[in-house]
């Protein structure tokens, strides 16, 4: 976490609203899977929460840096609109959906529903919300990331099929997009199959 805070792009993370969660801080700034102050009291679980939070922060920061580095810019510097579009895509892709003015309501919703931001992010990712805003360059980059995901998914399905998996193609089935090996099911779609079925 200290390494991330000392990066040259850290001020851009904050300006662009790239979500970097804080461990043990306010509930609204924690990762939903570990959104509780009681978690820190359970031996082993606290360390797991720190590892989960640090991994996602590192993933988001590294992804932001890579996309920013590959962004073709006119003056050699990305505009605030472009950095916000990149941060929004990364937030949505890593399960941190944005519902605008109702952000504080999600803390309360997390007591009833498990990970409402994650659920919102799956709908946003499926419906193309990351394409809104930004410039033509950022839209192209987001489209390339979607294409990479789909190509990777195709490779996983091909390997699964070659290994003897049965794949459900009916979008009305709760097993849609899952690979079945006997009674074992593997879901390579990162939560998008459930959203599609819904």
N, C-alpha and C positions, 0 to 999 in steps of 0.2 A: 504494500500500500504506500509506503514511503517512496519507493522507486517511482510509482505512478505519479505521486504528487510533485516529484522533482523533474518530471519530463518537461521539455520545452513547450509541448502542446497542452499542458495542463490548463492554462488560462482559457484556451479554446474549448476544452471539454466543458468548462463551467459556462462560458458564453453560449455555446451551442446547445446546452442542456443535455449533454451526454450523461446518462444515469450511472453514477458510481455510488453504490450503496455504502452505508456506514454501519459497522458492526456495533451493536450495543447502544445506538443512539435513539432518537425518536422513532416510534413505530413506523411513521410515514416514510422514513428514509431507509428502512431495512428491507432485505429481500423477503418476499412473501412466504417462501418455504420455511423461513426461520423467524417470522414476525411475532416474536414474543420475548418478553424479558425473563420469562421462566426458563427458557431454553438454556441460558447461561448457567443455571443452577444444576443442570443434569450432567454428571460426569460423562465425558466423551462426546456428548451432543454439542457442547459449546465449541469444541475444537472443530467438529464437523461443520458447524455454522460459519466459523471463521474461514475455513478452507473453501466452502461453497461461495461465500461472499467475495473472497480474494480472487478465486478463479474467474467469476463472472466479471469483476472489475477489470482484471487483466485482459480477458477476452474482449471486452468493450473498448478498452483503451488501445489495445493492439489493432483491432479492426478499424477504429477511427484513424489511427496513425497511417495504416496501410492505404485506406481509401483516400485520405487527404494527400498522401504522397503521390498517388496515381491520378489525382484529379488534374486534368489539363486546365490551367488558369491563364488568363490573358496577361495580367500584370505580375504573375509569379506568386500571387497570394489569393487564397480563397475568400470569397465574400461571406459575410455573416449568414446570408440566405443559404449558401452552399453548405457551410459547416452545420447549420441547423438541420438541413435535409439529410446530411450524412448521419448525424447523431440520431435523428428520428428513426431512420432505417435500422440502425444498429440497436436502438432501444426496442423497437418492435420485434426485430428478428431474434433478440435474446430474451423475449418474454416480458418486456416492460412496456405494456400498452399505455397509451395516453388517452385519457377521456376528457381532457381540457379542464374546464372550471370545476369539475366535480372530483378533483384529485383527493381531497380529504375524506370524501365519502368512502373511498376504497379501503381505508383503514378499518372502518366499521364493517364493511362488507366482508373483509377477510375473517371476521369472527364467525360469519355464517357460511360463506362460500370459501373453498380453498383457492387461493391465488386468483382473485378477480382480474388483476392486471394481466396475468398470463393468459387468461381466457380471452380478454379483450384484444390482446396482441395477436392471438391466433386468427381472430376474425379480421383484424386490420391487415395482417400479412396476406391472408387469403383474398381479401377484397382489393388489394393494391393500394392501401392508404399511404405507404412510403413513397409513392409516385407523386403525391400532392406536394406542392411547394418545390423549392429548389430551382435549379436551372436545367437547361437541356443536358448539360454535362452530368449533373448529379442523377438525372433520370436515366441516362444511359448506364451510369455505374450501377444503379439499383437494378436495372434490367439485366445487367451482366451477372449480378449476384443471384438474382432469381434463376437465370439460366444455369449458373454453376450448381445451384441447389438441385434443380431438376435433372441435370446430367448426372450428378452424384447419386441421386435417388434412382435413376435408371440403372446405374452400375450396380447398386445394392440389390435391386430387384432381379437383375440378370444373374448375379452371383447366387442369390437366394433360390431362384428358379433352377439353376444348375445344380444346386445342393439338394434339390428335392422339395422345396417349399411349395405349398399351395397358396395362391394369392387371390384374395377376394376383390372382384372388380365391380360389384354392385354397390353404388353409392348409398343405397337404402339400408345396407347391412351394417351392423355394428362392427363387423370385421373388415370393413372397407379399407383397402390399402395395407392390410396387415399380412405378414407372411406366417403361414401355419406350418409347424413341424409337429405332427401329431396333435397333442393338446397344448403345445406351447405356441404362443403368438408373439411376433416381433413387430413393433410399429416403427418403421423408419421415417415416418412423416412428421415427426416432432410436434405432435398434437394437432396437426391439420386434418387428419382423417376424421376425428370426432367432430370438428367444426364443419367439415364437408357433409357428413351424415346429417348433422343438425339442420 
